[in-house]
Amino acid sequence: MKRIRQLGERRKKRTSNEQTRYTSESSTPFHTSLEQNINEIKKTLGDSSDLVVREFKAGTNESMHIAVLYTDGLADKTLVQDFIIEPLMLDIRNTDLTSKAFTNRSSLEILKTFSIASGEVTPIGDFDTFYQYVLSGDTAILIDGDTEGVAIDSKGWEDRGVNEPTSQTVIRGPKDGFTETLRTNTALIRRKIKDPNLWIETKQIGTKTHTDVSIIYLNGVVDPKLVVEVRERLSRIDIDGILESMNIEELIQDGTYSPFPTIFNSERPDTVAAGILEGRIAIVIDGTPFALLVPALFVQFFQSSEDYYQRFDEGILIRLLRYLSFFLALLTPSAYIAVTTFHQEMLPTPLLISLAAQREGIPFPALIEAVLMELTFEILREAGVRMPRAVGSAISIVGALVLGQAAVEAGIVSNAMVIVVSITAISSFVMPAFNMSISVRILRFPFMILAATFGLFGIILGLIGMVLHLCSLRSFGVPYMSPMAPLIMKDQKDGIFRAPLWALRSRPTFLSKNSTRNQTPSPKPDTK
């Protein structure tokens, strides 16, 4: 994989060395006959209707037979017409290509030198390379009698504009979000970090989809071993198609059978840029607005970009609320089951009597009652997500109210259980990372079974097992529970708590050896 340094251009001009990377030994070279080349291309593509082939002749004596080929819907028709076809047809119409001035020049060299008005022209010499470029939105030019052609950058498909992120909203902060176009996403990151050491390496993954995947990092800040590790894991991928960043995530993650995510994803350019500045590597995939950040830590899933756009004391409070919500979402149903089933003596007498009165006539034990309510809520939540947006929220809210009230009146569940499930559901929405919320939803049921079997002892046993599992996880070689386990006091300034911005003088030591990032003195009030 060749290192490509992006310096604000739309795409850096490919070199002849790059061309050999895309040409396999088994690929078929072009024929000298243009008609034979076009027939073979049409046959391979099944005579697809979106392939546009424009043939014409150039020169005063029509000595040059040219064909322009592009994919309708992927190429910019205006660009192809005004900057490729029109110059080829008009600029050299009255030129004698057989004169002495052109005798030592090939037809392709004449076009590239005198006619093609494009900043990026790449030579192509075989059919595999042709398909790669043309099916990616580029325009190919083939000439009769020449076994080499050129590909011209002409991508111009319809894409979604830069809008506000839908999954990671903030009250204060940037409102731009990634789109499904790779070059737009890399440009959004480049706007945040205008440093020549921001390096972007791009390779194609997928034997059928040929999806562009870019890794982005800050040279001199990132650990070189981490860059090598990411390259190796991506190079090991051998699959026919990559359609979303989750396909990449599942193929390179560490904890394959762990319920906890070991790769962070975000559709916010500022979040990705902040991770790169800390020494992480971003993996951006064409066709999806969700970029990946590696390595990922447990504390990272409880941090939001808005924590750094508010006062630090407000950020500390919000982070503590997230950790509290994590334990409430995980343990509230199991704690209710354990206390009401095994440890009634822990409850005050009035509350115990009230709960006993509510449960009188309930035909199910607390475990079955909790599982029924949790499953019902999960079904309602999933239905609200899959329903059309106009009615999805109404279905989930009305369904929860109606079903909850009806279940209580029918004597299937108690009022206390409805409250417990409601607290659990609301707490699961507090976490900014949706994939961590899914992990809590998965673990909630094993904890309920442990509570119904062993009471509070089962919950403690489950917590010990979960902590041991978390401490055993690693994300690209970095301990998942850093900086808490192992304990790194220097990095506690931006772990569970957040110190003032002027106090965050160093990058996380487990990510970057070049730790200094802030030398701003602490603000002092004017005493004059």
C-alpha positions as CSV (number, residue, x, y, z in Angstrom):
1,M,0.0,0.0,0.0
2,K,1.4,3.3,-1.1
3,R,1.5,6.3,1.3
4,I,-0.4,9.2,-0.1
5,R,0.0,12.6,1.3
6,Q,-3.1,14.7,0.8
7,L,-2.3,18.5,0.7
8,G,-5.7,19.9,0.1
9,E,-6.1,18.7,-3.5
10,R,-9.2,16.7,-4.6
11,R,-7.1,13.7,-5.5
12,K,-3.3,13.5,-5.8
13,K,-2.1,12.6,-9.3
14,R,-1.5,8.9,-9.6
15,T,2.0,7.9,-10.7
16,S,3.0,5.1,-13.0
17,N,4.1,3.1,-9.9
18,E,0.6,3.2,-8.6
19,Q,-0.7,2.0,-11.9
20,T,1.3,-1.2,-11.6
21,R,-0.3,-1.8,-8.2
22,Y,-3.8,-2.1,-9.9
23,T,-2.6,-4.3,-12.8
24,S,-2.4,-8.0,-12.0
25,E,-0.3,-10.4,-14.0
26,S,-3.4,-12.3,-15.1
27,S,-5.2,-9.2,-16.5
28,T,-5.7,-9.1,-20.3
29,P,-3.9,-6.2,-22.1
30,F,-5.7,-4.1,-24.6
31,H,-5.8,-5.1,-28.3
32,T,-4.6,-2.8,-31.1
33,S,-8.0,-2.8,-32.6
34,L,-10.4,-0.3,-31.0
35,E,-13.4,-2.2,-32.3
36,Q,-12.2,-5.4,-30.7
37,N,-11.6,-3.6,-27.4
38,I,-15.1,-2.1,-27.4
39,N,-16.7,-5.4,-28.2
40,E,-14.9,-7.2,-25.4
41,I,-15.8,-4.5,-22.9
42,K,-19.5,-4.6,-23.9
43,K,-19.5,-8.4,-23.7
44,T,-17.8,-8.4,-20.3
45,L,-20.3,-5.9,-18.9
46,G,-23.3,-7.8,-20.5
47,D,-24.0,-4.9,-22.9
48,S,-25.1,-2.9,-19.9
49,S,-27.2,0.1,-20.8
50,D,-25.4,2.5,-18.4
51,L,-22.1,2.2,-20.3
52,V,-21.8,5.1,-22.7
53,V,-19.5,4.7,-25.7
54,R,-18.8,7.8,-27.9
55,E,-16.7,7.1,-31.0
56,F,-15.4,9.8,-33.4
57,K,-12.4,10.6,-35.6
58,A,-10.0,13.5,-35.2
59,G,-7.5,15.3,-37.4
60,T,-7.8,16.9,-40.8
61,N,-7.6,13.6,-42.6
62,E,-9.5,11.7,-39.9
63,S,-6.4,9.8,-39.1
64,M,-7.2,9.2,-35.4
65,H,-10.1,7.0,-34.4
66,I,-11.0,7.7,-30.7
67,A,-13.6,6.2,-28.3
68,V,-14.7,7.9,-25.0
69,L,-16.2,5.5,-22.5
70,Y,-17.9,6.3,-19.1
71,T,-20.6,5.0,-16.8
72,D,-23.8,7.0,-16.9
73,G,-24.8,8.1,-13.4
74,L,-21.3,7.9,-12.0
75,A,-19.5,10.3,-14.2
76,D,-20.2,14.1,-14.5
77,K,-21.8,14.5,-17.9
78,T,-21.1,18.2,-18.1
79,L,-17.4,17.6,-17.3
80,V,-17.2,14.8,-19.8
81,Q,-18.8,16.9,-22.5
82,D,-17.0,20.2,-21.9
83,F,-13.6,19.1,-20.9
84,I,-13.1,15.8,-22.6
85,I,-15.3,15.2,-25.7
86,E,-15.4,18.8,-26.9
87,P,-11.6,19.4,-26.8
88,L,-11.0,16.1,-28.5
89,M,-13.5,16.9,-31.3
90,L,-12.8,20.6,-31.8
91,D,-9.3,21.4,-30.7
92,I,-7.5,19.0,-33.1
93,R,-10.2,18.9,-35.8
94,N,-8.1,21.0,-38.2
95,T,-4.7,19.7,-37.0
96,D,-2.7,17.6,-39.4
97,L,-1.6,14.8,-37.2
98,T,0.6,13.3,-39.9
99,S,2.8,16.3,-40.1
100,K,6.5,16.3,-39.0
101,A,5.6,18.0,-35.7
102,F,3.8,14.9,-34.6
103,T,5.8,12.1,-36.2
104,N,7.8,11.3,-33.1
105,R,4.7,11.5,-30.8
106,S,2.3,8.7,-30.1
107,S,-1.4,9.3,-30.5
108,L,-1.9,9.1,-26.7
109,E,0.9,11.6,-26.1
110,I,-0.6,14.0,-28.6
111,L,-4.0,13.9,-26.8
112,K,-2.5,14.3,-23.4
113,T,-0.3,17.2,-24.4
114,F,-2.5,19.2,-26.7
115,S,-6.1,18.3,-26.1
116,I,-7.1,16.8,-22.7
117,A,-8.1,19.6,-20.3
118,S,-8.0,17.7,-17.1
119,G,-5.7,17.8,-14.1
120,E,-5.5,14.0,-13.6
121,V,-4.7,11.7,-16.4
122,T,-3.8,8.1,-15.6
123,P,-2.5,5.6,-18.2
124,I,-4.3,2.3,-18.4
125,G,-3.1,-0.7,-20.4
126,D,-5.4,-3.7,-19.5
127,F,-9.1,-4.4,-19.1
128,D,-9.0,-5.0,-15.4
129,T,-7.7,-1.5,-14.8
130,F,-10.2,-0.1,-17.3
131,Y,-13.1,-1.6,-15.4
132,Q,-11.8,-0.4,-12.1
133,Y,-11.6,3.2,-13.2
134,V,-14.7,3.4,-15.4
135,L,-16.9,1.6,-12.9
136,S,-15.7,4.1,-10.2
137,G,-16.9,7.1,-12.2
138,D,-13.8,7.9,-14.3
139,T,-13.8,8.4,-18.1
140,A,-11.5,6.2,-20.3
141,I,-10.1,7.2,-23.7
142,L,-9.1,4.5,-26.1
143,I,-7.4,5.0,-29.5
144,D,-7.4,2.6,-32.5
145,G,-4.0,1.1,-33.1
146,D,-2.8,1.8,-29.5
147,T,-2.6,-0.8,-26.8
148,E,-2.7,1.9,-24.1
149,G,-5.4,4.3,-23.0
150,V,-6.0,6.9,-20.3
151,A,-8.4,7.3,-17.5
152,I,-9.6,10.9,-16.6
153,D,-11.0,11.8,-13.2
154,S,-14.7,12.7,-13.9
155,K,-16.6,11.4,-10.8
156,G,-19.8,13.3,-10.5
157,W,-22.5,11.0,-9.0
158,E,-25.4,12.4,-6.9
159,D,-24.5,12.4,-3.2
160,R,-26.0,13.6,0.1
161,G,-24.8,17.0,1.3
162,V,-23.0,17.7,4.6
163,N,-25.8,17.7,7.2
164,E,-26.0,17.5,10.9
165,P,-25.2,14.1,12.4
166,T,-28.3,12.1,13.3
167,S,-26.9,9.7,15.8
168,Q,-24.5,12.0,17.8
169,T,-26.2,15.3,18.2
170,V,-24.9,18.1,20.4
171,I,-26.3,21.3,21.8
172,R,-23.1,23.3,21.4
173,G,-20.5,22.3,18.8
174,P,-20.0,21.8,15.1
175,K,-23.1,20.6,13.2
176,D,-21.4,19.1,10.2
177,G,-21.4,15.3,9.7
178,F,-19.8,12.8,7.5
179,T,-21.5,11.7,4.2
180,E,-21.3,8.6,2.1
181,T,-18.6,10.0,-0.1
182,L,-15.0,9.2,0.9
183,R,-13.4,12.4,-0.5
184,T,-15.9,14.6,1.2
185,N,-15.2,12.9,4.5
186,T,-11.4,13.2,4.1
187,A,-11.9,16.9,3.2
188,L,-13.9,17.5,6.4
189,I,-11.1,16.0,8.5
190,R,-8.5,18.1,6.5
191,R,-10.5,21.2,7.4
192,K,-10.1,20.4,11.1
193,I,-6.4,19.5,10.9
194,K,-4.5,21.7,8.4
195,D,-1.1,20.0,9.0
196,P,1.1,18.5,6.4
197,N,1.8,15.6,8.8
198,L,-1.8,14.5,8.4
199,W,-1.2,11.5,6.1
200,I,-3.9,9.6,4.3
201,E,-3.3,6.1,2.8
202,T,-6.0,4.6,0.6
203,K,-6.4,1.0,-0.6
204,Q,-9.2,-1.0,-2.1
205,I,-10.9,-3.8,-0.3
206,G,-13.4,-6.2,-1.7
207,T,-12.9,-8.4,-4.8
208,K,-16.2,-7.4,-6.2
209,T,-17.0,-3.9,-4.7
210,H,-13.4,-2.5,-4.8
211,T,-14.4,-0.2,-1.9
212,D,-11.9,2.6,-1.2
213,V,-10.7,2.5,2.4
214,S,-8.5,5.2,3.8
215,I,-6.5,5.2,7.0
216,I,-5.7,8.7,8.4
217,Y,-3.2,9.5,11.1
218,L,-0.9,12.3,12.3
219,N,2.7,11.4,11.4
220,G,5.0,12.1,14.3
221,V,2.2,11.7,16.9
222,V,0.9,8.2,16.2
223,D,2.8,5.2,17.3
224,P,4.4,3.7,14.1
225,K,3.7,0.2,15.4
226,L,0.0,1.0,15.5
227,V,0.2,2.1,11.8
228,V,1.8,-1.2,10.8
229,E,-0.7,-3.2,12.8
230,V,-3.7,-1.4,11.1
231,R,-2.1,-2.0,7.7
232,E,-1.6,-5.7,8.3
233,R,-5.1,-6.2,9.6
234,L,-6.6,-4.5,6.6
235,S,-4.3,-6.4,4.2
236,R,-5.6,-9.7,5.6
237,I,-9.1,-9.0,4.6
238,D,-10.2,-11.2,1.7
239,I,-13.9,-10.7,1.0
240,D,-16.0,-10.0,-2.0
241,G,-17.7,-6.9,-0.7
242,I,-17.5,-4.1,1.8
243,L,-20.7,-2.1,2.1
244,E,-20.4,-0.4,5.5
245,S,-17.8,0.3,8.1
246,M,-19.2,-2.5,10.3
247,N,-17.9,-4.9,7.7
248,I,-14.4,-3.6,8.3
249,E,-14.9,-3.4,12.1
250,E,-16.0,-7.0,12.4
251,L,-13.0,-8.2,10.4
252,I,-10.3,-6.4,12.3
253,Q,-11.6,-6.1,15.9
254,D,-9.8,-7.8,18.8
255,G,-12.7,-9.1,21.0
256,T,-14.6,-11.2,18.5
257,Y,-16.8,-12.8,21.0
258,S,-17.0,-9.9,23.5
259,P,-20.2,-8.0,24.0
260,F,-18.2,-4.8,24.4
261,P,-17.1,-2.9,21.3
262,T,-13.3,-2.6,20.8
263,I,-13.5,-0.1,17.9
264,F,-15.1,3.3,18.2
265,N,-17.3,4.7,15.4
266,S,-18.5,8.2,14.8
267,E,-20.1,10.3,12.1
268,R,-18.7,13.5,13.6
269,P,-15.6,15.0,11.9
270,D,-14.6,16.8,15.1
271,T,-14.7,13.6,17.1
272,V,-12.5,11.8,14.6
273,A,-10.1,14.8,14.4
274,A,-9.8,14.9,18.2
275,G,-9.0,11.2,18.1
276,I,-6.3,11.7,15.5
277,L,-4.8,14.5,17.5
278,E,-4.5,12.2,20.5
279,G,-2.6,9.6,18.4
280,R,-5.4,7.4,17.1
281,I,-5.9,6.2,13.6
282,A,-9.1,6.9,11.7
283,I,-10.4,4.4,9.1
284,V,-12.8,6.0,6.6
285,I,-14.8,3.8,4.2
286,D,-16.4,5.0,1.0
287,G,-20.2,4.6,1.0
288,T,-20.8,5.1,4.8
289,P,-20.9,8.2,7.0
290,F,-19.5,6.3,10.0
291,A,-15.7,6.4,10.4
292,L,-13.8,4.1,12.7
293,L,-11.2,5.1,15.4
294,V,-8.6,2.7,16.8
295,P,-7.6,1.9,19.4
296,A,-10.8,2.3,21.4
297,L,-11.0,2.3,25.2
298,F,-13.9,1.6,27.6
299,V,-13.9,5.3,28.9
300,Q,-14.0,6.5,25.3
301,F,-17.6,5.3,24.9
302,F,-18.8,7.5,27.7
303,Q,-17.2,10.6,26.3
304,S,-18.9,13.0,24.0
305,S,-17.4,15.8,21.9
306,E,-19.7,18.2,23.7
307,D,-17.7,17.5,27.0
308,Y,-15.0,19.7,25.6
309,Y,-17.3,22.5,24.4
310,Q,-18.8,23.1,27.8
311,R,-17.2,24.2,31.1
312,F,-15.1,21.4,32.6
313,D,-17.3,21.2,35.8
314,E,-20.4,20.6,33.6
315,G,-18.5,18.0,31.7
316,I,-17.5,16.2,34.9
317,L,-21.2,16.1,36.1
318,I,-22.4,14.8,32.7
319,R,-19.8,12.1,32.6
320,L,-20.7,10.9,36.1
321,L,-24.3,10.8,35.1
322,R,-23.4,8.6,32.1
323,Y,-21.5,6.1,34.3
324,L,-24.4,6.1,36.8
325,S,-26.8,5.4,33.9
326,F,-24.6,2.6,32.7
327,F,-24.9,0.8,36.1
328,L,-28.7,1.6,36.3
329,A,-29.3,0.2,32.9
330,L,-27.3,-2.9,33.6
331,L,-28.3,-3.7,37.2
332,T,-31.7,-2.2,38.0
333,P,-33.8,-5.2,36.9
334,S,-31.5,-7.7,38.5
335,A,-31.3,-5.8,41.7
336,Y,-35.1,-5.6,41.9
337,I,-35.3,-9.4,41.3
338,A,-32.6,-10.2,43.9
339,V,-34.1,-8.0,46.6
340,T,-37.7,-9.0,46.2
341,T,-36.8,-12.7,45.8
342,F,-34.0,-13.3,48.4
343,H,-33.3,-10.2,50.4
344,Q,-36.6,-8.8,51.5
345,E,-35.0,-7.8,54.9
346,M,-33.0,-5.1,53.1
347,L,-36.2,-3.1,52.3
348,P,-38.0,-0.8,54.8
349,T,-41.1,-2.4,56.1
350,P,-43.6,0.1,54.5
351,L,-41.9,-0.4,51.1
352,L,-41.9,-4.2,51.5
353,I,-45.6,-4.2,52.4
354,S,-46.3,-2.0,49.4
355,L,-44.4,-4.2,47.0
356,A,-46.0,-7.3,48.5
357,A,-49.4,-5.8,47.9
358,Q,-48.6,-5.0,44.3
359,R,-47.3,-8.5,43.6
360,E,-50.4,-10.1,45.2
361,G,-52.1,-11.9,42.3
362,I,-49.2,-11.7,39.9
363,P,-49.0,-15.2,38.4
364,F,-45.3,-15.0,37.5
365,P,-42.1,-14.9,39.6
366,A,-40.1,-11.7,39.5
367,L,-37.6,-13.1,36.8
368,I,-40.4,-14.0,34.3
369,E,-42.1,-10.7,35.0
370,A,-38.9,-8.7,34.3
371,V,-38.0,-10.7,31.2
372,L,-41.5,-10.2,29.7
373,M,-41.4,-6.5,30.3
374,E,-37.8,-6.1,29.0
375,L,-38.6,-8.1,25.9
376,T,-41.8,-6.1,25.3
377,F,-39.8,-2.8,25.6
378,E,-37.1,-4.1,23.2
379,I,-39.8,-5.0,20.7
380,L,-41.4,-1.6,21.0
381,R,-38.0,0.2,20.6
382,E,-37.1,-1.9,17.5
383,A,-40.5,-1.2,16.0
384,G,-40.1,2.5,16.6
385,V,-36.8,2.5,14.8
386,R,-38.1,0.5,11.8
387,M,-41.4,2.2,11.4
388,P,-41.7,5.3,9.1
389,R,-40.3,8.3,11.0
390,A,-43.6,10.1,11.0
391,V,-45.3,7.3,13.1
392,G,-42.3,5.6,14.6
393,S,-42.0,7.7,17.8
394,A,-45.8,7.8,18.2
395,I,-46.0,4.0,18.0
396,S,-43.2,3.5,20.6
397,I,-44.6,6.1,23.1
398,V,-48.3,5.1,22.8
399,G,-47.5,1.4,22.7
400,A,-45.4,1.6,25.9
401,L,-48.1,3.6,27.7
402,V,-51.0,1.5,26.6
403,L,-49.3,-1.9,27.0
404,G,-47.8,-0.9,30.4
405,Q,-51.1,0.3,31.8
406,A,-53.0,-2.7,30.3
407,A,-50.5,-5.2,31.7
408,V,-50.8,-3.7,35.2
409,E,-54.6,-3.7,35.2
410,A,-54.7,-7.3,33.9
411,G,-52.5,-8.4,36.8
412,I,-49.7,-9.6,34.6
413,V,-47.0,-7.3,36.0
414,S,-46.8,-5.0,39.0
415,N,-46.5,-1.2,39.0
416,A,-43.0,-1.4,40.5
417,M,-41.8,-3.6,37.6
418,V,-43.1,-1.0,35.1
419,I,-41.1,1.7,37.0
420,V,-38.0,-0.5,37.0
421,V,-38.1,-1.2,33.3
422,S,-38.8,2.5,32.6
423,I,-35.7,3.6,34.6
424,T,-33.7,1.0,32.8
425,A,-34.8,2.1,29.4
426,I,-34.3,5.8,30.0
427,S,-30.8,5.1,31.5
428,S,-29.8,3.2,28.4
429,F,-30.4,6.2,26.2
430,V,-28.0,8.4,28.2
431,M,-24.8,6.8,26.8
432,P,-23.5,8.7,23.8
433,A,-22.2,5.5,22.0
434,F,-25.1,3.4,20.7
435,N,-23.0,0.3,20.5
436,M,-22.2,0.5,24.2
437,S,-25.9,0.8,24.9
438,I,-26.5,-2.4,22.9
439,S,-23.8,-4.2,25.0
440,V,-25.7,-3.2,28.2
441,R,-29.0,-4.5,26.7
442,I,-27.3,-7.9,26.0
443,L,-25.7,-8.2,29.5
444,R,-28.9,-7.2,31.3
445,F,-30.5,-10.6,30.8
446,P,-27.6,-12.8,32.2
447,F,-27.5,-10.5,35.2
448,M,-31.2,-11.1,35.7
449,I,-30.7,-14.8,35.6
450,L,-27.8,-14.6,38.1
451,A,-30.0,-12.5,40.4
452,A,-32.9,-14.9,40.2
453,T,-30.5,-17.9,41.0
454,F,-28.1,-16.5,43.6
455,G,-29.5,-13.1,44.6
456,L,-27.1,-10.3,45.3
457,F,-24.3,-12.8,45.4
458,G,-25.0,-13.7,41.8
459,I,-24.9,-10.0,40.8
460,I,-21.5,-9.6,42.5
461,L,-20.3,-12.7,40.8
462,G,-21.4,-11.3,37.5
463,L,-19.7,-8.0,38.1
464,I,-16.4,-9.7,39.0
465,G,-16.6,-11.7,35.8
466,M,-17.4,-8.7,33.7
467,V,-14.5,-6.7,35.2
468,L,-12.1,-9.5,34.6
469,H,-13.3,-9.8,31.0
470,L,-12.9,-6.0,30.5
471,C,-9.4,-6.1,31.9
472,S,-8.5,-9.0,29.5
473,L,-9.6,-7.1,26.4
474,R,-7.2,-5.2,24.2
475,S,-7.8,-2.9,21.3
476,F,-4.9,-3.0,18.8
477,G,-2.5,-3.8,21.6
478,V,-3.8,-1.2,24.1
479,P,-5.4,-2.4,27.3
480,Y,-9.2,-1.8,27.0
481,M,-9.5,-0.4,30.6
482,S,-6.7,2.1,30.2
483,P,-5.9,4.4,32.0
484,M,-7.7,2.7,35.0
485,A,-6.2,-0.7,34.5
486,P,-3.3,-0.5,34.3
487,L,-3.6,2.7,36.4
488,I,-1.9,5.6,34.8
489,M,-2.2,8.6,37.1
490,K,-0.9,11.0,34.4
491,D,-3.8,10.2,32.1
492,Q,-6.5,10.5,34.8
493,K,-7.1,14.1,33.7
494,D,-9.2,13.0,30.8
495,G,-10.6,9.6,32.0
496,I,-13.6,9.4,34.2
497,F,-13.3,13.1,34.9
498,R,-12.2,16.0,32.7
499,A,-9.7,18.5,33.8
500,P,-9.8,22.1,32.5
501,L,-8.5,22.4,28.9
502,W,-5.4,24.3,29.9
503,A,-4.5,21.4,32.3
504,L,-4.6,18.8,29.5
505,R,-1.0,19.3,28.6
506,S,-0.1,15.8,27.3
507,R,-1.6,13.2,25.1
508,P,-2.5,9.8,26.5
509,T,0.8,8.0,27.1
510,F,-0.6,4.7,26.0
511,L,-1.3,6.2,22.5
512,S,1.5,8.5,21.7
513,K,5.1,8.8,22.7
514,N,5.1,12.5,21.6
515,S,2.9,13.5,24.5
516,T,3.1,17.3,24.6
517,R,0.1,19.0,23.0
518,N,-0.7,22.0,25.1
519,Q,1.6,24.6,26.7
520,T,-1.0,27.3,27.4
521,P,-0.5,28.7,31.0
522,S,-3.5,28.6,33.3
523,P,-5.7,31.7,33.1
524,K,-5.2,34.3,35.8
525,P,-7.5,37.1,36.6
526,D,-6.4,40.6,36.1
527,T,-5.6,42.1,39.5
528,K,-5.1,45.6,38.3
